[in-house]
Amino acid sequence: MKLNYIAFAVPFFAFFMLLEYYISVRKNKKLHHFNESIANLNIGIVERIADLLTTGTFFFIFSWLNANFSIFSIESTAVTWILLFLATDLLWYWYHRFGHTVNLFWASHIVHHQSDDFNYTAAARITVFQAFARGLFWCVLPIIGFNAQMITVLLLIHGTYPFFTHTQLVGKLGWLEYIIVTPSHHRVHHSSNPEYLDKNYGDMLIIWDKIFGTFIEETAEPKFGLTKSLGSYSFLWQHFHYVLELTVAFRMAKTIRQKLKVIFGGPNDIDGRIRLLLERKLSKKTVDIDIKYSKKLTNSIIAKTIVTMTILFLTILFSEFITAFTIFLITVFIVLSVIATGAMLDQKKWIFHLDFLRGIIIGYLSFSFFPNSFLHLVIILLGGLGVLFYQTIHSKYQNFLFST
């Protein structure tokens, strides 16, 4: 039975998130906020399911580039593995640096920096757009001559190590601070303190920042998040607010040069008033990080998140035995789920419509996996009752979630 063991990354990282939370509570440190943690997990969940597509796609691209355009033919030896590690880390540094200084790349990378918390859940804030942009930079490697298998192994390492630098529980690490990226270095990178902006881009080695002049040591206490807090936990708003800002700025630009500056300039070139305009039109702000949710709403969000992560784990684990159409439907279900929990955090009143769609998908998938006539009849009956009493169920659903 060919299982996809990459699925175990889900419980692996979840274990360390829970461990960090447990230790922080024991040490009486307030490092986690419920709304921030759920919003962080939402983004990580979608990235994991999308990884089923992006990993295979880039493996094919790397193989094709290596077969048709490689400059050298590099064999797997101890020396070439070291060279590949250095090359991968150097490319990451420049991808990451462009991700902060070029709007085209910042539009995808900004999501990773939106959380006002800094902990292991914040490490999960990797979007599929960011993974795609990263992959484009790494296309240099197969052209140099490294094969796709070697590159994929290194990318798995690069996807694991940075997770552990997203914590406030680990202090400075002595002589290691001079060589590798430590939690202290990465706290600086996620900080919005003026003196810390655009510093410490390294992924595994800090030497690149020291070589290219972007290193700074952690001295003052970092304040995490964007320089202007987003103040919303909507999955969609978090992903697309900056794209909308760039779109508005591009339309407002009068000359070709100004339009190119919108795309290839830096975040400081975009008028901050554009976001305020878009927020008034499209987003209801939830600025209080310590907002109190009802117990029923909190429990519903937790239950929905656990169910979604379980489905994510099982889908990846058994992906070799699931049809492409079924994976597509599960992906839609997962995306609807994280949009719904983000909307619940923002206390939107239209969540039921998404959950009704989720119910339809679950009904279809249930019958697909267990094609039983009686089950088919039950699913159709429940669906019919749902449509017939849609407004009544909607009203009771809202009262259940949002009544105190």
PAFIZA-838206 format. One record per residue (C-alpha): residue number from 1; residue in three letters; x, y, z. Coordinates in pm, whole numbers, padded with zeros to 5 digits, always signed. Layout:
// residues N
R   k   r     px     py     pz
R NUM ala      X      Y      Z
...
END
This chain:
// residues 404
R   k   r     px     py     pz
R   1 met +00000 +00000 +00000
R   2 lys +00165 +00320 -00120
R   3 leu +00095 +00589 +00139
R   4 asn +00207 +00951 +00112
R   5 tyr +00407 +00986 +00434
R   6 ile +00442 +01363 +00386
R   7 ala +00096 +01367 +00549
R   8 phe +00264 +01314 +00885
R   9 ala +00398 +01668 +00862
R  10 val +00048 +01775 +00974
R  11 pro +00051 +01600 +01317
R  12 phe +00427 +01662 +01347
R  13 phe +00394 +02039 +01331
R  14 ala +00065 +02038 +01524
R  15 phe +00242 +01855 +01811
R  16 phe +00509 +02126 +01839
R  17 met +00247 +02402 +01821
R  18 leu +00061 +02246 +02114
R  19 leu +00386 +02184 +02302
R  20 glu +00490 +02547 +02261
R  21 tyr +00147 +02661 +02382
R  22 tyr +00168 +02430 +02684
R  23 ile +00517 +02554 +02778
R  24 ser +00418 +02920 +02732
R  25 val +00118 +02874 +02965
R  26 arg +00339 +02698 +03222
R  27 lys +00582 +02991 +03204
R  28 asn +00293 +03240 +03226
R  29 lys +00382 +03397 +02891
R  30 lys +00102 +03529 +02669
R  31 leu +00236 +03422 +02329
R  32 his -00087 +03301 +02169
R  33 his -00418 +03465 +02087
R  34 phe -00705 +03243 +01978
R  35 asn -00803 +03447 +01670
R  36 glu -00444 +03484 +01551
R  37 ser -00367 +03114 +01597
R  38 ile -00675 +03000 +01402
R  39 ala -00606 +03251 +01121
R  40 asn -00247 +03124 +01103
R  41 leu -00358 +02761 +01089
R  42 asn -00615 +02842 +00817
R  43 ile -00344 +02962 +00582
R  44 gly -00117 +02667 +00660
R  45 ile -00400 +02418 +00600
R  46 val -00466 +02545 +00247
R  47 glu -00094 +02554 +00167
R  48 arg -00063 +02188 +00271
R  49 ile -00348 +02069 +00049
R  50 ala -00225 +02283 -00241
R  51 asp +00120 +02129 -00193
R  52 leu -00018 +01809 -00349
R  53 leu -00027 +01999 -00677
R  54 thr +00271 +02234 -00648
R  55 thr +00523 +01969 -00535
R  56 gly +00448 +01740 -00828
R  57 thr +00439 +02030 -01071
R  58 phe +00777 +02166 -00969
R  59 phe +00934 +01820 -00961
R  60 phe +00828 +01785 -01325
R  61 ile +00959 +02135 -01409
R  62 phe +01291 +02072 -01233
R  63 ser +01330 +01739 -01418
R  64 trp +01246 +01898 -01753
R  65 leu +01485 +02189 -01703
R  66 asn +01763 +01957 -01591
R  67 ala +01712 +01725 -01888
R  68 asn +01699 +02002 -02149
R  69 phe +01891 +02305 -02022
R  70 ser +02145 +02192 -01761
R  71 ile +02488 +02350 -01790
R  72 phe +02662 +02073 -01596
R  73 ser +02578 +01714 -01508
R  74 ile +02619 +01704 -01129
R  75 glu +02635 +01365 -00957
R  76 ser +02529 +01299 -00599
R  77 thr +02839 +01318 -00378
R  78 ala +02913 +01465 -00035
R  79 val +03067 +01773 -00196
R  80 thr +02780 +01834 -00438
R  81 trp +02525 +01801 -00156
R  82 ile +02710 +02072 +00036
R  83 leu +02723 +02290 -00277
R  84 leu +02349 +02234 -00335
R  85 phe +02273 +02329 +00025
R  86 leu +02471 +02654 -00009
R  87 ala +02315 +02734 -00347
R  88 thr +01963 +02665 -00219
R  89 asp +02011 +02881 +00087
R  90 leu +02163 +03165 -00116
R  91 leu +01872 +03158 -00363
R  92 trp +01631 +03161 -00069
R  93 tyr +01804 +03471 +00070
R  94 trp +01753 +03662 -00256
R  95 tyr +01399 +03534 -00304
R  96 his +01320 +03646 +00052
R  97 arg +01486 +03983 +00005
R  98 phe +01295 +04049 -00318
R  99 gly +00984 +03932 -00132
R 100 his +01016 +04235 +00095
R 101 thr +01144 +04495 -00149
R 102 val +00951 +04425 -00472
R 103 asn +00573 +04466 -00465
R 104 leu +00513 +04182 -00710
R 105 phe +00667 +03938 -00462
R 106 trp +00556 +04118 -00145
R 107 ala +00196 +04065 -00256
R 108 ser +00240 +03693 -00183
R 109 his +00490 +03713 +00104
R 110 ile +00301 +03975 +00305
R 111 val +00061 +03706 +00429
R 112 his +00344 +03544 +00625
R 113 his +00402 +03867 +00820
R 114 gln +00044 +03966 +00902
R 115 ser +00016 +03791 +01237
R 116 asp +00066 +04006 +01546
R 117 asp +00175 +03688 +01725
R 118 phe +00511 +03521 +01680
R 119 asn +00499 +03151 +01753
R 120 tyr +00491 +02817 +01574
R 121 thr +00141 +02882 +01436
R 122 ala +00279 +03191 +01259
R 123 ala +00528 +02962 +01084
R 124 ala +00231 +02798 +00912
R 125 arg +00142 +03120 +00728
R 126 ile +00283 +03008 +00392
R 127 thr +00058 +03069 +00093
R 128 val +00049 +02868 -00226
R 129 phe +00147 +03192 -00407
R 130 gln +00460 +03218 -00195
R 131 ala +00547 +02854 -00262
R 132 phe +00506 +02917 -00635
R 133 ala +00729 +03229 -00631
R 134 arg +00989 +03041 -00430
R 135 gly +00984 +02755 -00681
R 136 leu +01055 +02994 -00968
R 137 phe +01377 +03109 -00798
R 138 trp +01484 +02750 -00740
R 139 cys +01448 +02676 -01112
R 140 val +01805 +02803 -01134
R 141 leu +01926 +02485 -00959
R 142 pro +01832 +02225 -01228
R 143 ile +01974 +02459 -01494
R 144 ile +02305 +02460 -01308
R 145 gly +02293 +02080 -01316
R 146 phe +02142 +01951 -00990
R 147 asn +01882 +01679 -01045
R 148 ala +01521 +01703 -00928
R 149 gln +01558 +01433 -00660
R 150 met +01843 +01618 -00486
R 151 ile +01661 +01951 -00507
R 152 thr +01341 +01805 -00362
R 153 val +01525 +01663 -00060
R 154 leu +01685 +02000 +00011
R 155 leu +01351 +02178 -00027
R 156 leu +01197 +01948 +00234
R 157 ile +01476 +02047 +00473
R 158 his +01421 +02413 +00390
R 159 gly +01052 +02366 +00459
R 160 thr +01116 +02213 +00803
R 161 tyr +01400 +02406 +00965
R 162 pro +01248 +02758 +00951
R 163 phe +00942 +02635 +01144
R 164 phe +01157 +02610 +01457
R 165 thr +01289 +02967 +01429
R 166 his +00937 +03106 +01486
R 167 thr +00934 +03109 +01865
R 168 gln +00988 +03341 +02159
R 169 leu +01069 +03059 +02401
R 170 val +01427 +03013 +02278
R 171 gly +01681 +03281 +02365
R 172 lys +02016 +03345 +02202
R 173 leu +02222 +03037 +02117
R 174 gly +02581 +03146 +02176
R 175 trp +02829 +03076 +01897
R 176 leu +02552 +02938 +01671
R 177 glu +02428 +03297 +01635
R 178 tyr +02727 +03363 +01407
R 179 ile +02643 +03083 +01162
R 180 ile +02282 +02973 +01147
R 181 val +01950 +03156 +01152
R 182 thr +01825 +03137 +01512
R 183 pro +01490 +03233 +01670
R 184 ser +01657 +03557 +01785
R 185 his +01750 +03646 +01426
R 186 his +01405 +03559 +01296
R 187 arg +01225 +03754 +01570
R 188 val +01404 +04059 +01431
R 189 his +01289 +03974 +01080
R 190 his +00922 +03949 +01185
R 191 ser +00940 +04270 +01384
R 192 ser +00784 +04600 +01277
R 193 asn +01031 +04806 +01484
R 194 pro +01173 +05074 +01250
R 195 glu +01533 +04968 +01318
R 196 tyr +01452 +04605 +01238
R 197 leu +01270 +04651 +00907
R 198 asp +01413 +04461 +00607
R 199 lys +01673 +04273 +00807
R 200 asn +01778 +03908 +00857
R 201 tyr +01645 +03745 +00540
R 202 gly +01838 +03419 +00582
R 203 asp +01657 +03087 +00595
R 204 met +01912 +02848 +00747
R 205 leu +02243 +03039 +00733
R 206 ile +02280 +03393 +00868
R 207 ile +02609 +03443 +00680
R 208 trp +02433 +03582 +00371
R 209 asp +02286 +03871 +00571
R 210 lys +02631 +03949 +00707
R 211 ile +02786 +03934 +00358
R 212 phe +02519 +04151 +00193
R 213 gly +02472 +04400 +00478
R 214 thr +02122 +04312 +00597
R 215 phe +02209 +04166 +00939
R 216 ile +02110 +04321 +01270
R 217 glu +02126 +04172 +01618
R 218 glu +01821 +04151 +01843
R 219 thr +01857 +04419 +02111
R 220 ala +01526 +04600 +02167
R 221 glu +01211 +04390 +02226
R 222 pro +01043 +04319 +01891
R 223 lys +00687 +04426 +01809
R 224 phe +00549 +04169 +01568
R 225 gly +00326 +04205 +01263
R 226 leu +00296 +04462 +00987
R 227 thr +00380 +04828 +01044
R 228 lys +00005 +04885 +01009
R 229 ser -00189 +04593 +01155
R 230 leu -00433 +04429 +00917
R 231 gly -00697 +04387 +01186
R 232 ser -00897 +04119 +01008
R 233 tyr -00889 +03740 +01026
R 234 ser -01063 +03681 +00694
R 235 phe -00878 +03420 +00489
R 236 leu -00969 +03600 +00166
R 237 trp -00888 +03951 +00288
R 238 gln -00551 +03839 +00424
R 239 his -00460 +03689 +00086
R 240 phe -00588 +03954 -00150
R 241 his -00590 +04294 +00024
R 242 tyr -00244 +04387 -00107
R 243 val -00326 +04265 -00458
R 244 leu -00627 +04497 -00448
R 245 glu -00410 +04781 -00319
R 246 leu -00168 +04730 -00608
R 247 thr -00458 +04715 -00854
R 248 val -00595 +05048 -00731
R 249 ala -00247 +05205 -00729
R 250 phe -00182 +05074 -01083
R 251 arg -00507 +05225 -01211
R 252 met -00429 +05558 -01041
R 253 ala -00078 +05574 -01192
R 254 lys -00078 +05805 -01491
R 255 thr +00242 +05712 -01673
R 256 ile +00404 +05383 -01778
R 257 arg +00693 +05456 -01544
R 258 gln +00458 +05507 -01251
R 259 lys +00271 +05187 -01333
R 260 leu +00596 +04988 -01349
R 261 lys +00693 +05137 -01013
R 262 val +00372 +05000 -00864
R 263 ile +00469 +04649 -00975
R 264 phe +00846 +04653 -00929
R 265 gly +00883 +04925 -00666
R 266 gly +00870 +04863 -00292
R 267 pro +00586 +04871 -00039
R 268 asn +00677 +05226 +00060
R 269 asp +00585 +05339 -00293
R 270 ile +00217 +05248 -00236
R 271 asp -00008 +05516 -00084
R 272 gly -00124 +05388 +00256
R 273 arg -00460 +05562 +00212
R 274 ile -00555 +05304 -00052
R 275 arg -00587 +05034 +00214
R 276 leu -00806 +05261 +00428
R 277 leu -01033 +05317 +00128
R 278 leu -01055 +04943 +00055
R 279 glu -01120 +04861 +00422
R 280 arg -01413 +05101 +00433
R 281 lys -01559 +04945 +00119
R 282 leu -01483 +04577 +00161
R 283 ser -01365 +04480 +00508
R 284 lys -01519 +04507 +00854
R 285 lys -01224 +04566 +01084
R 286 thr -01174 +04356 +01396
R 287 val -00891 +04548 +01558
R 288 asp -00903 +04398 +01909
R 289 ile -00667 +04103 +01928
R 290 asp -00814 +04017 +02271
R 291 ile -01176 +04018 +02153
R 292 lys -01394 +03782 +02356
R 293 tyr -01587 +03520 +02162
R 294 ser -01882 +03327 +02298
R 295 lys -01808 +02974 +02417
R 296 lys -02034 +02828 +02148
R 297 leu -01857 +03021 +01874
R 298 thr -01513 +02929 +02010
R 299 asn -01599 +02560 +02036
R 300 ser -01749 +02562 +01685
R 301 ile -01431 +02715 +01541
R 302 ile -01209 +02464 +01725
R 303 ala -01424 +02169 +01612
R 304 lys -01429 +02289 +01253
R 305 thr -01051 +02337 +01253
R 306 ile -00987 +01989 +01398
R 307 val -01219 +01828 +01140
R 308 thr -01053 +02021 +00856
R 309 met -00702 +01923 +00969
R 310 thr -00808 +01559 +01002
R 311 ile -00950 +01559 +00649
R 312 leu -00631 +01728 +00528
R 313 phe -00415 +01459 +00689
R 314 leu -00619 +01168 +00550
R 315 thr -00637 +01322 +00202
R 316 ile -00259 +01363 +00177
R 317 leu -00193 +01021 +00332
R 318 phe -00420 +00837 +00084
R 319 ser -00371 +01076 -00210
R 320 glu -00238 +00793 -00432
R 321 phe -00575 +00616 -00405
R 322 ile -00802 +00917 -00456
R 323 thr -00915 +01042 -00797
R 324 ala -00817 +01389 -00914
R 325 phe -01181 +01502 -00909
R 326 thr -01225 +01382 -00549
R 327 ile -00909 +01568 -00443
R 328 phe -01048 +01877 -00616
R 329 leu -01376 +01848 -00421
R 330 ile -01190 +01795 -00092
R 331 thr -00975 +02100 -00170
R 332 val -01290 +02307 -00229
R 333 phe -01430 +02176 +00102
R 334 ile -01110 +02272 +00287
R 335 val -01097 +02620 +00131
R 336 leu -01463 +02679 +00220
R 337 ser -01387 +02560 +00574
R 338 val -01102 +02805 +00634
R 339 ile -01298 +03090 +00475
R 340 ala -01582 +03005 +00714
R 341 thr -01367 +02994 +01029
R 342 gly -01198 +03322 +00927
R 343 ala -01542 +03478 +00881
R 344 met -01649 +03342 +01220
R 345 leu -01349 +03515 +01379
R 346 asp -01462 +03838 +01209
R 347 gln -01818 +03756 +01325
R 348 lys -01969 +03769 +00979
R 349 lys -02331 +03661 +00948
R 350 trp -02314 +03480 +00611
R 351 ile -02124 +03174 +00734
R 352 phe -02422 +02940 +00704
R 353 his -02419 +02964 +00324
R 354 leu -02063 +02830 +00317
R 355 asp -02143 +02555 +00565
R 356 phe -02443 +02452 +00356
R 357 leu -02213 +02413 +00055
R 358 arg -01971 +02216 +00273
R 359 gly -02258 +01988 +00371
R 360 ile -02342 +01921 +00005
R 361 ile -01979 +01829 -00068
R 362 ile -01962 +01601 +00237
R 363 gly -02283 +01431 +00125
R 364 tyr -02145 +01370 -00225
R 365 leu -01810 +01243 -00094
R 366 ser -01979 +01018 +00162
R 367 phe -02176 +00844 -00109
R 368 ser -01867 +00825 -00335
R 369 phe -01664 +00645 -00068
R 370 phe -01957 +00436 +00063
R 371 pro -02196 +00375 -00232
R 372 asn -02488 +00238 -00032
R 373 ser -02848 +00286 -00149
R 374 phe -02977 +00355 +00203
R 375 leu -02702 +00613 +00263
R 376 his -02785 +00769 -00073
R 377 leu -03148 +00802 +00033
R 378 val -03055 +00956 +00370
R 379 ile -02826 +01211 +00203
R 380 ile -03096 +01312 -00048
R 381 leu -03353 +01340 +00232
R 382 leu -03129 +01557 +00450
R 383 gly -03041 +01775 +00149
R 384 gly -03408 +01820 +00063
R 385 leu -03498 +01915 +00420
R 386 gly -03206 +02160 +00423
R 387 val -03331 +02334 +00108
R 388 leu -03694 +02331 +00227
R 389 phe -03616 +02487 +00567
R 390 tyr -03311 +02685 +00455
R 391 gln -03409 +03021 +00608
R 392 thr -03523 +02867 +00937
R 393 ile -03202 +02668 +00977
R 394 his -02999 +02975 +00880
R 395 ser -03166 +03185 +01150
R 396 lys -03122 +02921 +01421
R 397 tyr -02760 +02867 +01314
R 398 gln -02681 +03238 +01353
R 399 asn -02851 +03255 +01691
R 400 phe -02656 +02951 +01808
R 401 leu -02317 +03097 +01707
R 402 phe -02358 +03462 +01798
R 403 ser -02603 +03475 +02086
R 404 thr -02439 +03521 +02426
END
